Amino acid sequence: MPRPSRNTFVWLTTTSIILCTRILADDALPAKSKAATKPAAGPLRVHPQNPRYFTDGSGRAVYLTGAHTWSNLIDIGPQTPPAPFDFDAYLAFLARHHHNFIRLWTWEPANWNASWDRQTVRHAVSMLPYARTGPGNALDGKPKFDLTKYDANYFQRLRSRVQAAQERGIYVSIMLFEGWGMQFSPGAWQAHPYHAANNVNGVDGDKDGDGKGLEVHTLANPAVIALQEAYVRKVVDTVNDLDNALYEISNENHPPSTKWQYHIIRFIKDYERGRPKQHPVGMTFQYQGGSNQTLLDGPADWISPNPDASPYDYRSNPPPADGKKVVLSDTDHLWGIGGDRAWVWKSFLRGLNPLFMDPYNGVALGPRDDARWDPIRRSLGYTLRYAERMDLAAMTPRADLVSTKYCLAHPAKRGAEYLVYLPEGGGVTVDLRGSEGPLAVEWFDPKTGNTTRGEEVAGGGSRLCTAPFAGDAVLYLAGPKE
């Protein structure tokens, strides 16, 4: 992934320029305490003062970040039935990396043909929301679906997993529909409950008869819409009392799904108005050919864009978040599987909430226990630790204040904070004219997780600070609170 070239210029001002120097002691990051994880509070809502983030009602900004994987709700695997996913081990994995958010994936067809990924395996999928009651068998040889009845085990699992995550301090976006597989997994429509041969209700979602069934993710068929709304009500009723729930309409659906997704977003919001709690609803990038503007123009509370943000790029030079939507920048929509620790820090310091599409155990895709992604996993947790210790609600992206252009800042006479990323290491010039008094200096090494204290710097002018170690670096400056 390309990175910006090292910037070595120094801003000349009439004030003095002070070099931030290293002291001998390497202090552990204060946020690395072993305190027990608090349950996730909420429900979340867009922060009224800093709408780049959510808040849990306490007034603090809640930064969301974490690693999600395909089989964390519905079991997926090459054998029939697929091996159960160990959700407890997954939560422990998230806790070790100090993550606080996941997408909880669903799947609509009853199998997943992975030939698109140069695999010869057809993954089995279990379980789905609808009960398989028969009479008669579907195209896969199992009992047909009754679209008016639900698999109690699915909804019990959904609730128990969201609850278990809440106890670990993890927020969960519940994926309601899945559009990528319907487009690109061979035979997906033949395995879908809304295929006429697969249900006992006489429902045929393939309105134009082209054998693809993509109309189920449009407003074309009122009978399908009624069934989908009933299913969405069932999901909402299952988790409405839980504080850590969010919703995602559909993963990477096709661009003709726009009006349908807008409809489901508004349907959830309208339905939850009559329920005890209201939760954020998200819309993710439409693949292929979708536009980020569609996400920005829609009624969703949060969005996940594609890379294009000209003159920026969400992969190499993310745009600064402007607060029009809470942006969960997800590697799933940027690379599929990809990214590096620089991407994590750049995204965080531009006011975004970065997420990682994690191969995790390698059952669905990728090699098992692939350590090459560890720098991303660790960096997500490192950024969350800083988000938790800073007054994030008061901080905004301020590329204009630092020579590296990556900075979250709260310039103030008292309680000022600056968090700066140096992609190439070396030195950075920080404009502290908006702050007064001494500011504590802390250097964080994103490679090792080690922290080094530096000599205090004075506010009131531009200051040159030089990292005490090689490679990319993070600088934290903080003024006294009182």
C-alpha positions in Angstrom: 0.0 0.0 0.0 1.5 3.4 -0.9 2.3 5.8 1.9 2.8 9.5 1.8 6.4 10.6 1.4 8.2 11.8 4.5 7.7 15.5 5.1 10.7 17.2 6.5 9.7 20.8 6.4 9.4 23.0 9.5 6.9 25.7 9.9 8.7 29.0 10.6 7.0 31.2 13.1 8.2 34.0 15.3 8.0 31.7 18.3 10.8 29.4 19.3 11.0 25.8 18.0 11.7 23.2 20.7 12.9 19.7 20.0 11.0 17.0 22.0 13.6 14.7 23.4 13.4 11.2 24.9 14.0 10.4 28.5 15.4 7.2 29.7 12.3 5.5 31.2 9.9 3.6 28.9 6.5 3.8 30.6 3.7 1.4 29.8 0.7 3.0 28.2 -1.5 3.9 31.1 -4.6 2.6 29.4 -3.1 -1.0 29.5 -4.5 -1.6 32.9 -5.9 -5.0 33.8 -9.2 -3.6 35.0 -12.2 -5.8 34.2 -14.1 -5.0 31.0 -17.2 -3.0 31.6 -20.4 -4.2 29.8 -21.2 -2.2 26.7 -23.6 0.7 27.6 -26.1 2.3 25.4 -28.1 2.1 23.3 -25.8 4.1 21.0 -26.9 7.3 19.3 -25.0 9.8 17.2 -23.0 12.1 19.4 -24.8 15.5 19.3 -21.5 17.6 19.6 -19.2 15.3 17.6 -21.2 13.3 15.1 -18.2 11.5 13.8 -18.8 9.1 16.7 -21.6 7.5 18.7 -22.3 8.1 22.4 -23.8 5.8 25.0 -25.7 8.6 26.7 -22.9 9.5 29.1 -21.7 12.4 27.0 -18.5 10.6 26.0 -17.7 9.7 22.4 -17.7 6.0 21.7 -15.2 5.0 19.0 -15.9 1.6 17.4 -13.2 -0.7 16.1 -12.8 -4.4 15.8 -12.3 -7.6 13.7 -15.3 -9.4 12.3 -15.4 -12.8 10.5 -18.0 -14.5 8.3 -19.1 -17.4 10.5 -19.6 -15.6 13.8 -23.4 -16.1 13.7 -24.2 -18.7 11.0 -21.9 -21.8 10.9 -20.1 -22.1 7.6 -17.8 -24.9 6.5 -17.0 -27.6 4.0 -18.7 -30.4 5.9 -22.5 -31.0 6.4 -23.4 -29.9 8.9 -20.5 -27.4 9.3 -18.5 -27.5 12.5 -19.9 -25.2 15.2 -18.2 -21.8 15.5 -16.6 -21.3 18.9 -18.0 -17.9 19.8 -16.6 -17.9 23.3 -13.1 -18.3 21.9 -13.8 -15.6 19.4 -14.9 -13.2 22.1 -11.7 -14.0 24.0 -9.7 -13.2 20.9 -11.4 -9.9 20.6 -10.8 -9.1 24.3 -7.1 -10.0 23.9 -6.8 -7.4 21.2 -9.0 -4.9 23.0 -11.7 -4.6 20.3 -15.2 -3.3 21.0 -17.2 -3.9 17.8 -18.1 -6.6 15.4 -20.4 -7.2 12.4 -22.5 -10.3 13.1 -22.8 -11.9 9.7 -25.8 -13.6 8.3 -26.2 -15.6 5.0 -29.3 -16.0 3.0 -28.7 -19.1 0.7 -28.4 -22.5 2.3 -24.9 -23.1 0.9 -21.9 -21.1 -0.2 -20.1 -22.1 -3.4 -16.6 -20.8 -3.0 -15.4 -21.4 -6.6 -15.3 -17.6 -7.0 -12.2 -17.7 -4.6 -10.5 -20.4 -6.7 -11.7 -23.0 -4.2 -13.4 -26.2 -5.2 -15.5 -26.5 -2.0 -19.1 -25.7 -1.5 -19.6 -24.6 2.1 -22.6 -25.8 4.0 -24.5 -23.1 5.9 -26.5 -23.5 9.1 -28.7 -22.2 10.6 -31.1 -19.8 8.7 -33.9 -17.7 10.2 -36.7 -19.7 8.6 -37.9 -23.1 9.9 -37.5 -26.0 7.5 -40.8 -27.8 8.1 -41.8 -29.3 4.8 -43.9 -30.9 3.5 -41.6 -31.8 0.6 -38.0 -31.1 0.0 -36.2 -28.1 -1.3 -33.6 -28.3 -4.1 -30.9 -29.2 -1.6 -32.8 -32.3 -0.6 -33.8 -31.0 2.9 -37.3 -30.0 4.0 -38.7 -26.9 2.4 -38.8 -23.6 4.3 -42.0 -22.2 5.8 -41.5 -18.4 5.4 -44.1 -17.7 8.1 -42.3 -19.7 10.8 -38.9 -19.1 12.3 -36.1 -21.4 13.5 -36.2 -20.7 17.3 -32.6 -21.8 17.5 -31.4 -19.1 15.2 -33.0 -16.3 17.2 -31.9 -17.8 20.5 -28.3 -17.9 19.2 -28.7 -14.3 17.9 -29.8 -13.0 21.2 -27.3 -15.1 23.3 -24.3 -13.9 21.1 -25.3 -10.3 21.3 -25.7 -10.6 25.1 -22.4 -12.4 25.5 -20.7 -9.6 23.5 -22.3 -7.0 25.6 -20.9 -8.5 28.8 -17.4 -8.2 27.1 -18.0 -4.5 26.3 -18.4 -5.3 22.6 -21.0 -3.6 20.3 -22.6 -5.8 17.7 -24.1 -4.7 14.3 -26.6 -7.4 13.3 -26.5 -8.0 9.6 -30.1 -8.5 8.3 -29.5 -9.5 4.7 -26.5 -10.5 2.6 -26.3 -9.2 -1.0 -22.8 -10.2 -2.1 -23.4 -13.9 -2.1 -26.6 -13.5 -4.1 -24.7 -11.9 -6.9 -21.4 -13.9 -7.0 -21.8 -17.3 -5.3 -22.7 -19.8 -8.0 -26.1 -21.4 -7.4 -27.0 -18.9 -4.6 -30.6 -18.4 -5.9 -31.2 -22.1 -6.1 -30.4 -22.4 -2.4 -32.4 -19.3 -1.3 -35.6 -19.8 0.8 -37.5 -17.4 -1.5 -36.9 -19.7 -4.5 -40.3 -21.1 -5.5 -39.0 -24.7 -5.2 -37.7 -24.1 -1.7 -40.7 -22.9 0.3 -44.2 -24.1 1.1 -45.7 -20.7 0.8 -45.9 -20.3 -3.0 -43.4 -17.4 -2.9 -41.2 -16.9 -6.0 -38.8 -14.0 -5.5 -37.4 -14.3 -9.1 -40.0 -11.8 -10.5 -38.3 -11.5 -13.9 -37.5 -15.2 -14.2 -33.8 -14.7 -15.0 -32.7 -17.4 -12.5 -30.8 -14.9 -10.3 -33.5 -13.7 -7.8 -31.8 -10.3 -7.2 -35.3 -8.7 -7.1 -35.6 -9.9 -3.5 -33.4 -7.0 -2.6 -35.6 -4.4 -4.4 -39.2 -3.2 -3.9 -40.4 -5.3 -6.9 -42.5 -7.9 -5.0 -44.9 -6.8 -2.2 -45.2 -10.4 -1.0 -41.5 -10.6 -0.5 -41.4 -7.2 1.2 -44.0 -8.3 3.7 -42.0 -11.4 4.6 -38.8 -9.4 5.0 -40.6 -6.8 7.2 -41.9 -9.6 9.4 -38.4 -11.1 9.7 -37.0 -7.7 10.6 -39.6 -7.2 13.3 -38.6 -10.6 14.7 -35.0 -9.6 14.9 -35.8 -6.3 16.5 -38.1 -7.9 19.1 -35.3 -10.4 19.9 -32.6 -7.8 20.7 -34.5 -4.5 21.4 -33.7 -4.5 25.1 -30.0 -4.9 24.6 -27.8 -1.8 24.8 -25.0 -3.0 22.4 -27.1 -3.7 19.3 -26.8 -1.9 16.0 -28.2 -3.0 12.6 -26.7 -3.3 9.1 -29.3 -3.7 6.3 -27.2 -5.8 3.9 -23.6 -6.6 3.0 -22.5 -5.3 -0.4 -25.8 -5.5 -2.2 -26.2 -4.4 -5.8 -26.9 -0.7 -6.7 -30.6 -1.4 -7.6 -31.1 -2.2 -3.9 -30.9 1.4 -2.9 -34.6 2.2 -2.5 -35.1 -1.2 -0.8 -32.3 -0.5 1.7 -33.7 3.0 2.4 -37.1 1.4 2.9 -35.8 -1.2 5.4 -33.8 1.5 7.3 -36.9 3.7 7.7 -39.0 0.6 8.6 -36.6 -0.2 11.5 -36.6 3.3 12.7 -40.4 3.5 12.6 -40.9 0.2 14.3 -38.4 1.0 17.1 -40.1 4.2 17.9 -42.8 2.1 19.5 -40.3 -0.1 21.3 -38.4 0.7 24.5 -35.1 1.4 22.8 -33.8 2.7 19.5 -30.6 1.6 17.9 -28.4 2.9 15.1 -29.0 1.5 11.6 -26.2 1.3 9.0 -25.8 0.9 5.2 -22.6 -0.5 3.6 -21.1 0.0 0.2 -23.0 -1.5 -2.8 -20.8 -3.8 -4.8 -20.3 -3.5 -7.8 -20.8 0.0 -9.0 -22.2 1.6 -5.9 -21.5 5.2 -5.0 -20.5 6.6 -1.6 -22.8 9.4 -2.3 -25.7 7.0 -2.1 -24.7 6.1 1.5 -24.3 9.8 2.4 -27.7 10.7 1.0 -29.6 7.9 2.7 -31.3 7.7 6.1 -28.7 5.5 7.7 -26.9 6.6 11.0 -23.6 5.0 10.0 -22.1 3.9 6.7 -19.1 1.9 5.3 -17.7 3.4 2.1 -15.7 2.1 -0.8 -12.2 3.4 -1.4 -13.0 6.3 -3.7 -13.1 9.7 -2.0 -11.2 11.8 -4.6 -8.9 13.6 -4.0 -8.5 11.2 -1.0 -8.5 7.4 -0.8 -9.9 5.5 2.1 -7.0 3.0 1.8 -3.9 5.2 1.6 -5.0 8.7 2.5 -8.4 8.6 4.2 -10.6 11.7 4.0 -11.2 13.6 7.2 -14.6 12.7 8.6 -17.0 15.7 8.5 -19.7 14.3 10.8 -22.4 13.9 8.1 -22.4 10.2 9.0 -20.6 8.0 11.4 -18.1 6.3 9.1 -17.1 2.7 9.9 -14.2 2.3 7.4 -14.1 -1.5 6.8 -11.3 -3.4 5.0 -14.1 -5.7 3.7 -15.2 -2.9 1.3 -11.7 -1.5 0.7 -9.6 -4.6 -0.1 -11.7 -7.6 0.9 -9.0 -8.8 3.2 -6.1 -6.2 3.4 -4.7 -3.2 5.0 -1.9 -2.6 7.5 -1.3 -0.8 10.8 -0.6 2.5 9.0 -4.1 2.3 7.5 -5.5 1.9 11.0 -3.8 4.9 12.5 -4.4 7.1 9.5 -8.1 6.2 9.6 -8.4 6.9 13.4 -6.7 10.2 13.1 -9.0 11.3 10.3 -12.0 10.7 12.6 -13.1 7.4 11.2 -13.9 4.1 12.9 -11.7 1.3 11.3 -12.9 -2.3 11.0 -11.0 -5.4 9.9 -12.4 -8.2 7.8 -10.6 -11.0 9.6 -10.0 -14.5 8.1 -9.7 -15.5 11.8 -9.7 -19.4 11.9 -9.5 -19.8 8.1 -12.6 -22.0 7.9 -14.4 -19.8 5.5 -11.5 -18.2 3.7 -7.8 -17.8 4.1 -5.2 -19.8 6.0 -5.7 -20.6 9.6 -4.2 -18.5 12.3 -2.5 -16.1 9.8 -0.2 -14.0 11.8 0.4 -11.5 9.0 -2.7 -9.7 10.1 -1.6 -9.3 13.7 -0.3 -5.7 13.3 -3.8 -4.7 12.2 -5.5 -6.5 15.0 -3.1 -5.0 17.6 -3.4 -1.5 16.1 -7.2 -1.5 16.3 -6.8 -2.1 20.1 -4.1 0.5 20.5 -6.3 3.1 18.9 -9.2 2.2 21.1 -7.0 2.6 24.2 -6.2 6.2 23.2 -9.8 6.9 22.3 -10.8 5.7 25.8 -8.3 7.9 27.7 -8.7 11.1 25.6 -11.7 13.5 25.6 -12.6 12.2 22.1 -15.8 14.1 22.0 -13.8 17.3 21.9 -11.4 16.2 19.3 -11.6 16.7 15.5 -9.3 15.9 12.5 -6.8 18.7 12.1 -4.5 18.0 9.3 -3.7 21.7 9.2 -1.9 21.6 12.6 0.8 19.0 11.8 3.3 18.5 9.1 2.4 14.8 8.6 -1.3 15.8 8.1 -2.6 13.0 10.5 -3.9 14.5 13.7 -6.9 14.5 16.1 -6.8 17.6 18.2 -8.5 19.7 20.8 -6.6 23.0 21.0 -7.5 24.8 24.2 -6.0 27.0 26.9 -6.7 24.2 29.4 -7.0 20.5 28.7 -5.6 20.6 25.2 -4.9 17.2 23.5 -3.2 16.3 20.3 -2.7 12.8 18.9 -0.4 12.7 15.8 0.7 9.9 13.5 4.1 9.9 11.7 3.8 7.3 8.9 7.5 7.6 8.2 8.7 8.4 11.7 11.3 11.1 12.2 10.1 14.5 13.2 6.8 16.3 13.1 6.0 20.0 13.5 2.9 20.7 15.6 1.1 24.0 15.7 0.3 24.7 19.4 -0.7 28.3 19.0 -4.2 27.3 20.2 -2.9 26.0 23.5 -1.3 27.5 26.6 1.0 26.2 29.3 3.1 23.0 29.3 2.0 19.9 27.5 3.1 16.4 28.5 4.8 14.4 25.7 4.3 10.7 25.1 5.6 8.7 22.2 4.0 5.4 21.3 5.6 2.8 19.1 2.9 1.0 17.1 5.2 -1.8 16.2 6.0 -2.8 19.8 3.2 -1.3 21.8 5.8 0.5 24.0 5.5 4.0 25.3 8.3 6.6 25.9 7.9 9.8 27.8 9.4 13.0 26.5 10.2 16.4 27.9 7.3 18.8 28.2 6.7 21.3 25.5 5.2 24.8 25.8 2.0 25.9 24.0 1.7 29.1 22.1 3.8 28.3 19.0 5.0 25.7 16.6 7.1 22.9 18.0 9.2 20.3 16.3 9.0 16.9 18.0 11.3 14.0 16.9 10.5 10.3 17.6 13.0 8.5 19.8 12.8 5.3 17.8 12.9 4.3 14.1 9.8 3.6 12.0 6.3 5.0 12.2 5.4 6.6 15.4 2.5 8.1 17.4 2.8 11.4 19.4 0.4 12.3 22.2 0.5 15.8 23.7 -1.7 16.7 26.6 -2.2 19.8 28.7 -3.2 20.0 32.3 -6.9 19.6 33.0 -7.0 22.0 35.9 
